[in-house]
């Protein structure tokens, strides 16, 4: 699994092996999957004639949690699944043609990609207004994203006889929101009662 931010995408094995290209992290709430459906079916032992398999390359939008809810809300409010799906694709994926001497954000949209996405489709953004840090959300994020990396670093520190990871944690700078979350979670009951009186 790799995340592609920019660069050339090329594989001579696509038709033989059935490569899958993921755009985005499979751990995130939104990522995209492009693969050869014909090869996938053949690997499962399914053989279809040309009329049964008009689509050979599949482009999937994979959504989870809040992003999935927001996509369903967009669909329900507009009643147009095609515009919702291509609006999501248009918002989060962009293939461009490299232009020497120009900044990457000024490279023109690839014509085939533009044709695939279609015209006059508004991008669909699947984000909510940022929320204040919540201790349960922070813990969930730690469990899925941070803890595996910390475990690996602690194992490396143990092997090397260093405390580098603990030193990094000790020296970390907290944001004002994180400091507020600490105060909120560590205030004593006596203090709260005093404030109410």
N, CA, C and O of each residue as an XYZ file, in Angstrom:
788
protein
N       0.850     -1.183      0.000
C       0.000      0.000      0.000
C       0.884      1.230      0.000
O       1.808      1.346      0.805
N       0.592      2.152     -0.913
C       1.358      3.391     -0.948
C       0.414      4.545     -1.203
O      -0.625      4.393     -1.846
N       0.786      5.678     -0.697
C       0.019      6.893     -0.949
C       0.731      7.654     -2.045
O       1.936      7.890     -1.957
N       0.004      8.040     -3.072
C       0.592      8.770     -4.180
C       0.176     10.225     -4.065
O      -1.004     10.548     -4.204
N       1.137     11.107     -3.810
C       0.844     12.535     -3.759
C       1.066     13.148     -5.126
O       0.284     13.983     -5.580
N       2.129     12.730     -5.774
C       2.414     13.210     -7.113
C       3.381     12.234     -7.732
O       3.979     11.412     -7.038
N       3.534     12.324     -9.034
C       4.492     11.475     -9.726
C       3.832     10.685    -10.826
O       2.633     10.814    -11.077
N       4.634      9.864    -11.479
C       4.138      9.057    -12.584
C       3.581      7.749    -12.043
O       4.137      7.157    -11.118
N       2.491      7.314    -12.623
C       1.917      6.017    -12.262
C       2.059      5.142    -13.488
O       1.466      5.425    -14.529
N       2.831      4.093    -13.375
C       3.076      3.240    -14.526
C       3.326      1.821    -14.054
O       4.035      1.602    -13.072
N       2.750      0.869    -14.743
C       3.030     -0.522    -14.419
C       2.868     -1.343    -15.681
O       1.853     -1.242    -16.370
N       3.872     -2.162    -15.988
C       3.766     -3.050    -17.141
C       3.004     -4.313    -16.771
O       2.688     -5.125    -17.640
N       2.709     -4.485    -15.488
C       2.067     -5.707    -15.027
C       0.560     -5.581    -14.877
O      -0.099     -6.553    -14.508
N       0.003     -4.422    -15.152
C      -1.412     -4.190    -14.874
C      -2.300     -5.255    -15.496
O      -3.172     -5.795    -14.816
N      -2.102     -5.569    -16.769
C      -3.016     -6.493    -17.439
C      -2.699     -7.948    -17.137
O      -3.583     -8.801    -17.219
N      -1.452     -8.247    -16.790
C      -1.083     -9.624    -16.500
C      -1.436    -10.001    -15.065
O      -1.963    -11.083    -14.808
N      -1.143     -9.112    -14.149
C      -1.228     -9.430    -12.729
C      -2.472     -8.854    -12.074
O      -2.936     -9.374    -11.059
N      -3.010     -7.798    -12.637
C      -4.179     -7.187    -12.009
C      -3.814     -6.290    -10.853
O      -4.395     -6.408     -9.774
N      -2.870     -5.403    -11.051
C      -2.453     -4.485     -9.989
C      -3.617     -3.661     -9.471
O      -4.573     -3.376    -10.192
N      -3.515     -3.288     -8.216
C      -4.484     -2.399     -7.588
C      -3.741     -1.148     -7.158
O      -2.662     -1.228     -6.569
N      -4.311     -0.008     -7.448
C      -3.731      1.260     -7.041
C      -4.637      1.885     -5.995
O      -5.825      2.092     -6.239
N      -4.078      2.184     -4.832
C      -4.820      2.873     -3.782
C      -4.375      4.328     -3.755
O      -3.179      4.618     -3.777
N      -5.327      5.230     -3.708
C      -5.032      6.646     -3.551
C      -5.517      7.049     -2.170
O      -6.718      7.048     -1.902
N      -4.577      7.395     -1.290
C      -4.909      7.702      0.091
C      -4.540      6.532      0.989
O      -4.148      5.464      0.520
N      -4.671      6.753      2.263
C      -4.321      5.732      3.246
C      -5.527      4.844      3.535
O      -6.639      5.339      3.722
N      -5.304      3.532      3.571
C      -6.396      2.600      3.871
C      -6.861      2.728      5.321
O      -7.891      2.167      5.694
N      -6.110      3.461      6.134
C      -6.512      3.686      7.525
C      -7.375      4.937      7.683
O      -7.931      5.174      8.755
N      -7.489      5.737      6.622
C      -8.249      6.979      6.734
C      -9.731      6.737      6.447
O     -10.129      5.635      6.070
N     -10.529      7.768      6.629
C     -11.977      7.666      6.404
C     -12.352      7.813      4.943
O     -13.520      7.646      4.592
N     -11.390      8.121      4.077
C     -11.651      8.211      2.644
C     -10.396      7.796      1.893
O      -9.304      8.307      2.142
N     -10.574      6.866      0.975
C      -9.500      6.538      0.035
C     -10.140      5.956     -1.210
O     -11.328      5.634     -1.228
N      -9.328      5.825     -2.253
C      -9.826      5.383     -3.547
C      -9.061      4.137     -3.981
O      -7.890      3.966     -3.644
N      -9.722      3.289     -4.717
C      -9.141      2.033     -5.163
C      -9.436      1.880     -6.656
O     -10.588      1.961     -7.082
N      -8.384      1.661     -7.442
C      -8.531      1.462     -8.881
C      -7.935      0.096     -9.203
O      -6.786     -0.183     -8.860
N      -8.719     -0.752     -9.863
C      -8.204     -2.077    -10.201
C      -8.880     -2.617    -11.450
O      -9.914     -2.113    -11.889
N      -8.269     -3.659    -12.012
C      -8.767     -4.294    -13.221
C      -9.806     -5.339    -12.825
O      -9.457     -6.398    -12.304
N     -11.066     -5.046    -13.070
C     -12.172     -5.929    -12.680
C     -12.105     -7.263    -13.422
O     -12.429     -8.306    -12.854
N     -11.689     -7.232    -14.685
C     -11.621     -8.457    -15.477
C     -10.619     -9.444    -14.875
O     -10.892    -10.640    -14.777
N      -9.446     -8.922    -14.470
C      -8.431     -9.778    -13.856
C      -8.928    -10.288    -12.504
O      -8.723    -11.453    -12.165
N      -9.582     -9.417    -11.731
C     -10.109     -9.827    -10.424
C     -11.108    -10.975    -10.593
O     -11.062    -11.948     -9.840
N     -12.007    -10.870    -11.574
C     -12.992    -11.925    -11.822
C     -12.301    -13.220    -12.273
O     -12.680    -14.310    -11.845
N     -11.289    -13.094    -13.136
C     -10.559    -14.269    -13.620
C      -9.851    -14.980    -12.472
O      -9.798    -16.209    -12.438
N      -9.301    -14.198    -11.521
C      -8.625    -14.797    -10.371
C      -9.602    -15.571     -9.493
O      -9.212    -16.506     -8.792
N     -10.875    -15.176     -9.537
C     -11.915    -15.881     -8.781
C     -12.503    -17.041     -9.574
O     -13.376    -17.754     -9.080
N     -12.024    -17.233    -10.809
C     -12.530    -18.319    -11.636
C     -13.796    -17.971    -12.398
O     -14.453    -18.861    -12.939
N     -14.153    -16.689    -12.453
C     -15.359    -16.256    -13.155
C     -14.959    -15.806    -14.557
O     -14.094    -14.944    -14.709
N     -15.580    -16.381    -15.571
C     -15.337    -15.943    -16.942
C     -16.636    -15.386    -17.499
O     -17.684    -16.030    -17.446
N     -16.544    -14.188    -18.029
C     -17.709    -13.512    -18.571
C     -17.446    -13.150    -20.028
O     -16.311    -12.875    -20.416
N     -18.523    -13.156    -20.837
C     -18.346    -12.699    -22.212
C     -18.353    -11.174    -22.246
O     -18.628    -10.536    -21.229
N     -18.054    -10.582    -23.399
C     -17.889     -9.128    -23.519
C     -19.128     -8.360    -23.087
O     -19.004     -7.285    -22.500
N     -20.327     -8.885    -23.363
C     -21.547     -8.181    -22.984
C     -21.739     -8.149    -21.465
O     -22.339     -7.217    -20.930
N     -21.228     -9.168    -20.779
C     -21.389     -9.246    -19.327
C     -20.358     -8.412    -18.573
O     -20.534     -8.161    -17.380
N     -19.305     -7.986    -19.225
C     -18.235     -7.245    -18.558
C     -17.859     -5.983    -19.324
O     -16.733     -5.858    -19.806
N     -18.791     -5.055    -19.435
C     -18.463     -3.836    -20.176
C     -17.447     -2.951    -19.457
O     -16.751     -2.168    -20.103
N     -17.351     -3.060    -18.143
C     -16.418     -2.226    -17.378
C     -15.234     -3.092    -16.975
O     -15.386     -4.067    -16.239
N     -14.056     -2.727    -17.463
C     -12.865     -3.512    -17.153
C     -12.085     -2.926    -15.986
O     -11.529     -3.671    -15.179
N     -12.036     -1.605    -15.885
C     -11.299     -0.953    -14.802
C     -12.308     -0.347    -13.839
O     -13.176      0.429    -14.239
N     -12.187     -0.703    -12.591
C     -13.110     -0.194    -11.578
C     -12.409      0.870    -10.740
O     -11.258      0.708    -10.335
N     -13.124      1.953    -10.494
C     -12.648      3.050     -9.646
C     -13.621      3.130     -8.486
O     -14.779      3.505     -8.670
N     -13.161      2.781     -7.291
C     -14.042      2.759     -6.122
C     -13.701      3.899     -5.175
O     -12.534      4.210     -4.940
N     -14.746      4.511     -4.638
C     -14.618      5.500     -3.580
C     -14.966      4.763     -2.291
O     -16.076      4.248     -2.152
N     -14.043      4.709     -1.363
C     -14.287      3.986     -0.116
C     -14.352      4.993      1.032
O     -13.385      5.698      1.319
N     -15.512      5.041      1.676
C     -15.792      6.026      2.717
C     -16.168      5.333      4.015
O     -16.799      4.276      4.002
N     -15.785      5.924      5.126
C     -16.096      5.370      6.443
C     -16.462      6.503      7.399
O     -16.114      7.663      7.179
N     -17.164      6.140      8.454
C     -17.483      7.056      9.552
C     -18.157      8.337      9.060
O     -19.086      8.274      8.254
N     -17.696      9.508      9.539
C     -18.349     10.787      9.203
C     -18.359     11.062      7.707
O     -19.311     11.642      7.185
N     -17.302     10.646      7.019
C     -17.231     10.896      5.571
C     -18.349     10.140      4.846
O     -18.960     10.672      3.919
N     -18.613      8.916      5.263
C     -19.692      8.148      4.639
C     -21.043      8.793      4.920
O     -21.897      8.865      4.036
N     -21.234      9.255      6.134
C     -22.500      9.916      6.504
C     -22.692     11.178      5.670
O     -23.784     11.418      5.155
N     -21.642     11.987      5.533
C     -21.742     13.211      4.744
C     -22.025     12.919      3.270
O     -22.757     13.668      2.622
N     -21.455     11.840      2.736
C     -21.723     11.466      1.342
C     -23.188     11.059      1.169
O     -23.829     11.442      0.190
N     -23.711     10.289      2.111
C     -25.126      9.883      2.042
C     -26.022     11.114      2.155
O     -27.019     11.224      1.441
N     -25.674     12.036      3.046
C     -26.463     13.268      3.186
C     -26.463     14.076      1.887
O     -27.494     14.615      1.486
N     -25.295     14.156      1.229
C     -25.232     14.873     -0.046
C     -26.125     14.191     -1.082
O     -26.866     14.856     -1.805
N     -26.050     12.873     -1.149
C     -26.891     12.137     -2.102
C     -28.376     12.347     -1.806
O     -29.164     12.606     -2.716
N     -28.753     12.234     -0.532
C     -30.168     12.382     -0.175
C     -30.683     13.797     -0.444
O     -31.851     13.981     -0.786
N     -29.812     14.790     -0.288
C     -30.277     16.159     -0.521
C     -30.378     16.495     -2.008
O     -31.204     17.324     -2.391
N     -29.554     15.868     -2.857
C     -29.574     16.177     -4.291
C     -30.195     15.076     -5.146
O     -30.565     15.321     -6.294
N     -30.314     13.867     -4.598
C     -30.898     12.725     -5.323
C     -30.200     12.457     -6.651
O     -30.845     12.145     -7.652
N     -28.861     12.584     -6.646
C     -28.105     12.327     -7.869
C     -26.806     11.635     -7.466
O     -25.820     12.294     -7.140
N     -26.812     10.299     -7.492
C     -25.661      9.524     -7.044
C     -24.428      9.805     -7.894
O     -23.319      9.895     -7.366
N     -24.608      9.943     -9.196
C     -23.472     10.207    -10.081
C     -22.778     11.511     -9.698
O     -21.551     11.549     -9.616
N     -23.536     12.573     -9.463
C     -22.922     13.847     -9.077
C     -22.255     13.768     -7.715
O     -21.206     14.378     -7.507
N     -22.848     13.026     -6.779
C     -22.216     12.867     -5.467
C     -20.885     12.152     -5.602
O     -19.875     12.618     -5.074
N     -20.870     11.022     -6.304
C     -19.646     10.232     -6.432
C     -18.570     11.009     -7.187
O     -17.433     11.100     -6.725
N     -18.919     11.564     -8.338
C     -17.905     12.297     -9.105
C     -17.529     13.615     -8.439
O     -16.419     14.109     -8.639
N     -18.426     14.190     -7.655
C     -18.075     15.375     -6.876
C     -17.026     15.052     -5.827
O     -16.120     15.849     -5.581
N     -17.149     13.873     -5.203
C     -16.155     13.421     -4.213
C     -14.820     13.178     -4.909
O     -13.774     13.626     -4.440
N     -14.867     12.464     -6.032
C     -13.634     12.184     -6.775
C     -12.968     13.489     -7.188
O     -11.761     13.658     -7.015
N     -13.754     14.410     -7.732
C     -13.209     15.677     -8.201
C     -12.592     16.495     -7.068
O     -11.616     17.213     -7.283
N     -13.151     16.393     -5.874
C     -12.641     17.155     -4.729
C     -11.316     16.592     -4.215
O     -10.450     17.350     -3.779
N     -11.152     15.266     -4.265
C     -10.019     14.645     -3.592
C      -8.944     14.062     -4.511
O      -7.846     13.764     -4.042
N      -9.226     13.890     -5.801
C      -8.253     13.289     -6.712
C      -8.114     14.183     -7.942
O      -9.098     14.666     -8.502
N      -6.864     14.385     -8.339
C      -6.617     15.231     -9.508
C      -5.388     14.699    -10.239
O      -4.306     14.622     -9.658
N      -5.549     14.334    -11.509
C      -4.427     13.929    -12.347
C      -4.119     15.082    -13.291
O      -5.018     15.615    -13.941
N      -2.861     15.462    -13.364
C      -2.444     16.620    -14.151
C      -1.335     16.231    -15.122
O      -0.724     15.169    -15.002
N      -1.092     17.108    -16.078
C       0.021     16.940    -17.013
C       1.147     17.868    -16.590
O       0.949     19.073    -16.436
N       2.325     17.301    -16.406
C       3.482     18.065    -15.938
C       3.857     19.143    -16.950
O       3.858     18.913    -18.159
N       4.170     20.310    -16.431
C       4.641     21.425    -17.252
C       5.934     21.945    -16.632
O       5.934     22.504    -15.535
N       7.020     21.754    -17.346
C       8.326     22.203    -16.870
C       8.306     23.715    -16.702
O       7.800     24.436    -17.562
N       8.850     24.183    -15.608
C       8.928     25.619    -15.357
C       7.712     26.183    -14.647
O       7.673     27.375    -14.342
N       6.706     25.339    -14.376
C       5.511     25.816    -13.673
C       5.393     25.071    -12.346
O       5.821     23.925    -12.210
N       4.802     25.755    -11.380
C       4.549     25.112    -10.087
C       3.513     23.994    -10.292
O       2.649     24.089    -11.163
N       3.613     22.951     -9.487
C       2.732     21.788     -9.621
C       1.256     22.174     -9.573
O       0.449     21.600    -10.303
N       0.892     23.131     -8.732
C      -0.517     23.519     -8.624
C      -1.003     24.286     -9.855
O      -2.191     24.591     -9.960
N      -0.098     24.602    -10.787
C      -0.488     25.281    -12.018
C      -0.478     24.351    -13.232
O      -0.762     24.790    -14.346
N      -0.155     23.078    -13.028
C      -0.173     22.127    -14.136
C      -1.618     21.895    -14.563
O      -2.502     21.825    -13.709
N      -1.878     21.774    -15.857
C      -3.260     21.607    -16.329
C      -3.806     20.210    -16.028
O      -3.066     19.228    -15.972
N      -5.106     20.157    -15.840
C      -5.791     18.888    -15.608
C      -5.630     18.003    -16.826
O      -5.792     18.463    -17.957
N      -5.314     16.744    -16.609
C      -5.182     15.789    -17.694
C      -6.514     15.666    -18.433
O      -7.562     15.538    -17.801
N      -6.481     15.704    -19.762
C      -7.716     15.698    -20.558
C      -8.527     14.422    -20.365
O      -9.755     14.479    -20.299
N      -7.864     13.279    -20.275
C      -8.596     12.016    -20.051
C      -9.253     12.013    -18.668
O     -10.374     11.536    -18.494
N      -8.528     12.555    -17.697
C      -9.098     12.634    -16.345
C     -10.315     13.566    -16.329
O     -11.329     13.262    -15.702
N     -10.205     14.693    -17.018
C     -11.322     15.642    -17.102
C     -12.528     14.985    -17.766
O     -13.664     15.188    -17.338
N     -12.281     14.200    -18.808
C     -13.374     13.499    -19.489
C     -14.012     12.469    -18.549
O     -15.234     12.322    -18.517
N     -13.177     11.762    -17.788
C     -13.695     10.773    -16.835
C     -14.579     11.439    -15.780
O     -15.651     10.930    -15.451
N     -14.128     12.570    -15.255
C     -14.877     13.256    -14.190
C     -16.125     13.963    -14.714
O     -17.084     14.146    -13.964
N     -16.131     14.358    -15.966
C     -17.293     15.034    -16.525
C     -17.258     16.523    -16.275
O     -16.428     17.024    -15.517
N     -18.176     17.226    -16.928
C     -18.210     18.686    -16.834
C     -19.263     19.155    -15.838
O     -20.223     18.447    -15.531
N     -19.053     20.361    -15.349
C     -20.030     21.063    -14.506
C     -20.446     20.288    -13.260
O     -21.610     20.323    -12.861
N     -19.505     19.597    -12.656
C     -19.792     18.899    -11.401
C     -19.106     19.650    -10.275
O     -17.902     19.905    -10.325
N     -19.869     19.997     -9.275
C     -19.309     20.703     -8.122
C     -18.601     19.707     -7.211
O     -19.147     18.646     -6.906
N     -17.400     20.038     -6.779
C     -16.712     19.144     -5.831
C     -17.515     19.005     -4.539
O     -18.115     19.969     -4.063
N     -17.519     17.800     -3.981
C     -18.222     17.524     -2.726
C     -17.173     17.356     -1.637
O     -16.370     16.424     -1.677
N     -17.183     18.259     -0.667
C     -16.229     18.207      0.437
C     -16.853     17.431      1.583
O     -17.965     17.731      2.018
N     -16.137     16.440      2.066
C     -16.670     15.572      3.122
C     -15.990     15.851      4.453
O     -15.430     14.950      5.077
N     -16.043     17.099      4.877
C     -15.472     17.437      6.181
C     -16.451     18.312      6.943
O     -17.253     19.048      6.369
N     -16.354     18.204      8.237
C     -17.159     19.033      9.127
C     -16.282     20.144      9.687
O     -15.060     20.117      9.541
N     -16.906     21.103     10.318
C     -16.141     22.133     11.012
C     -15.284     21.456     12.080
O     -15.736     20.515     12.731
N     -14.053     21.926     12.263
C     -13.197     21.291     13.266
C     -13.808     21.364     14.661
O     -14.370     22.380     15.068
N     -13.678     20.258     15.373
C     -14.211     20.191     16.734
C     -13.070     20.359     17.725
O     -11.907     20.117     17.402
N     -13.415     20.772     18.921
C     -12.419     20.835     19.984
C     -11.945     19.429     20.293
O     -12.711     18.474     20.157
N     -10.692     19.286     20.707
C     -10.197     17.954     21.027
C     -11.076     17.271     22.081
O     -11.455     17.880     23.082
N     -11.378     16.049     21.844
C     -12.194     15.242     22.736
C     -11.314     14.083     23.185
O     -10.677     13.430     22.358
N     -11.275     13.824     24.488
C     -10.347     12.827     25.008
C     -10.632     11.440     24.425
O      -9.690     10.684     24.187
N     -11.881     11.085     24.190
C     -12.186      9.764     23.622
C     -11.734      9.662     22.167
O     -11.208      8.632     21.747
N     -11.943     10.742     21.396
C     -11.482     10.742     20.003
C      -9.955     10.700     19.953
O      -9.368     10.032     19.102
N      -9.323     11.425     20.879
C      -7.863     11.434     20.919
C      -7.333     10.032     21.242
O      -6.359      9.573     20.645
N      -7.988      9.360     22.196
C      -7.541      8.001     22.547
C      -7.734      7.040     21.367
O      -6.865      6.211     21.097
N      -8.853      7.147     20.674
C      -9.106      6.289     19.508
C      -8.038      6.525     18.435
O      -7.553      5.581     17.812
N      -7.682      7.787     18.229
C      -6.654      8.121     17.257
C      -5.307      7.522     17.677
O      -4.572      6.984     16.849
N      -4.999      7.621     18.960
C      -3.748      7.045     19.473
C      -3.724      5.542     19.220
O      -2.720      5.008     18.749
N      -4.829      4.854     19.530
C      -4.881      3.397     19.380
C      -4.663      2.954     17.937
O      -3.972      1.966     17.688
N      -5.249      3.679     16.987
C      -5.165      3.223     15.600
C      -3.982      3.798     14.836
O      -3.441      3.130     13.955
N      -3.568      5.022     15.152
C      -2.541      5.682     14.347
C      -1.180      5.782     15.039
O      -0.149      5.548     14.408
N      -1.168      6.123     16.314
C       0.085      6.454     16.978
C       0.704      5.269     17.724
O       1.913      5.051     17.645
N      -0.113      4.510     18.442
C       0.407      3.439     19.295
C       1.282      2.427     18.541
O       2.336      2.051     19.055
N       0.885      1.972     17.341
C       1.768      1.029     16.639
C       3.159      1.607     16.350
O       4.163      0.906     16.471
N       3.211      2.880     15.970
C       4.499      3.514     15.697
C       5.302      3.673     16.984
O       6.504      3.407     17.006
N       4.637      4.108     18.057
C       5.339      4.239     19.345
C       5.890      2.897     19.816
O       7.012      2.824     20.318
N       5.104      1.841     19.655
C       5.562      0.516     20.069
C       6.835      0.128     19.321
O       7.783     -0.389     19.911
N       6.840      0.387     18.014
C       8.036      0.087     17.223
C       9.222      0.916     17.703
O      10.327      0.392     17.848
N       9.000      2.216     17.952
C      10.092      3.081     18.401
C      10.608      2.679     19.781
O      11.814      2.705     20.024
N       9.689      2.302     20.696
C      10.126      1.843     22.024
C      10.950      0.561     21.912
O      11.937      0.393     22.629
N      10.551     -0.340     21.016
C      11.328     -1.570     20.810
C      12.726     -1.244     20.285
O      13.711     -1.837     20.725
N      12.810     -0.306     19.351
C      14.109      0.105     18.813
C      14.945      0.750     19.907
O      16.133      0.455     20.035
N      14.323      1.647     20.713
C      15.039      2.273     21.829
C      15.553      1.214     22.810
O      16.682      1.295     23.295
N      14.700      0.214     23.096
C      15.112     -0.848     24.014
C      16.300     -1.622     23.475
O      17.227     -1.946     24.217
N      16.272     -1.915     22.202
C      17.375     -2.643     21.580
C      18.652     -1.819     21.586
O      19.739     -2.338     21.840
N      18.506     -0.504     21.298
C      19.681      0.369     21.224
C      20.092      0.939     22.575
O      21.138      1.578     22.687
N      19.275      0.713     23.604
C      19.596      1.226     24.932
C      19.461      2.742     25.030
O      20.209      3.392     25.760
N      18.494      3.306     24.283
C      18.285      4.752     24.302
C      16.898      5.078     24.844
O      16.043      4.202     24.974
N      16.695      6.344     25.154
C      15.388      6.833     25.598
C      14.900      7.936     24.665
O      14.190      8.847     25.092
N      15.278      7.853     23.406
C      14.998      8.924     22.451
C      13.501      9.201     22.296
O      13.084     10.358     22.243
N      12.705      8.150     22.225
C      11.263      8.337     22.040
C      10.643      9.017     23.253
O       9.822      9.922     23.097
N      11.019      8.600     24.456
C      10.501      9.241     25.671
C      10.935     10.704     25.733
O      10.167     11.561     26.170
N      12.158     10.991     25.298
C      12.648     12.374     25.286
C      11.830     13.213     24.306
O      11.499     14.364     24.593
N      11.504     12.631     23.141
C      10.664     13.344     22.164
C       9.294     13.670     22.754
O       8.767     14.764     22.552
N       8.728     12.721     23.477
C       7.419     12.950     24.102
C       7.530     14.036     25.177
O       6.679     14.921     25.262
N       8.570     13.962     25.986
C       8.776     14.951     27.049
C       8.940     16.356     26.469
O       8.471     17.325     27.066
N       9.597     16.478     25.320
C       9.869     17.784     24.708
C       8.754     18.269     23.782
O       8.842     19.369     23.237
N       7.724     17.476     23.601
C       6.642     17.860     22.679
C       5.941     19.120     23.168
O       5.722     19.287     24.368
N       5.592     20.001     22.249
C       4.865     21.233     22.564
C       3.373     20.987     22.413
O       2.929     20.465     21.390
N       2.613     21.350     23.404
C       1.162     21.178     23.378
C       0.493     22.416     22.794
O       0.928     23.545     23.022
N      -0.574     22.181     22.037
C      -1.350     23.302     21.499
C      -2.258     23.840     22.614
O      -2.481     23.150     23.609
N      -2.778     25.050     22.461
C      -3.718     25.577     23.459
C      -4.938     24.667     23.647
O      -5.449     24.538     24.759
N      -5.406     24.034     22.557
C      -6.553     23.119     22.671
C      -6.187     21.887     23.505
O      -6.995     21.414     24.304
N      -4.991     21.378     23.321
C      -4.554     20.221     24.100
C      -4.385     20.576     25.575
O      -4.725     19.781     26.452
N      -3.865     21.756     25.844
C      -3.737     22.199     27.236
C      -5.110     22.370     27.877
O      -5.293     22.032     29.046
N      -6.075     22.890     27.122
C      -7.457     23.027     27.626
C      -8.054     21.658     27.909
O      -8.753     21.485     28.907
N      -7.791     20.681     27.044
C      -8.303     19.332     27.253
C      -7.716     18.729     28.534
O      -8.425     18.054     29.280
N      -6.441     18.968     28.789
C      -5.810     18.466     30.017
C      -6.487     19.084     31.231
O      -6.836     18.378     32.177
N      -6.677     20.424     31.208
C      -7.339     21.087     32.340
C      -8.747     20.522     32.549
O      -9.164     20.266     33.679
N      -9.466     20.335     31.448
C     -10.843     19.833     31.528
C     -10.909     18.433     32.134
O     -11.828     18.126     32.894
N      -9.940     17.587     31.800
C      -9.963     16.199     32.247
C      -9.313     15.992     33.618
O      -9.482     14.935     34.226
N      -8.573     16.986     34.107
C      -7.861     16.792     35.373
C      -8.373     17.676     36.493
O      -7.828     17.645     37.597
N      -9.395     18.453     36.240
C      -9.937     19.311     37.285
C     -10.641     18.426     38.331
O     -11.330     17.466     37.984
N     -10.456     18.766     39.601
C     -11.053     17.975     40.672
C     -12.522     18.318     40.898
O     -12.969     19.409     40.543
N     -13.262     17.403     41.480
C     -14.684     17.600     41.773
C     -14.862     18.765     42.741
O     -15.799     19.551     42.596
N     -13.971     18.885     43.726
C     -14.066     19.972     44.697
C     -14.030     21.335     44.001
O     -14.786     22.238     44.358
N     -13.151     21.476     43.011
C     -13.046     22.734     42.269
C     -14.348     23.032     41.528
O     -14.808     24.174     41.515
N     -14.935     22.020     40.918
C     -16.198     22.216     40.187
C     -17.312     22.634     41.128
O     -18.109     23.508     40.788
N     -17.383     22.026     42.307
C     -18.412     22.370     43.281
C     -18.225     23.816     43.729
O     -19.202     24.553     43.863
N     -16.989     24.226     43.961
C     -16.696     25.601     44.358
C     -17.192     26.579     43.302
O     -17.756     27.620     43.636
N     -16.982     26.245     42.015
C     -17.383     27.143     40.937
C     -18.896     27.284     40.830
O     -19.397     28.315     40.383
N     -19.622     26.248     41.240
C     -21.076     26.283     41.171
C     -21.680     27.068     42.327
O     -22.799     27.568     42.218
N     -20.958     27.180     43.422
C     -21.496     27.864     44.614
C     -21.455     29.349     44.511
O     -21.874     30.044     45.436
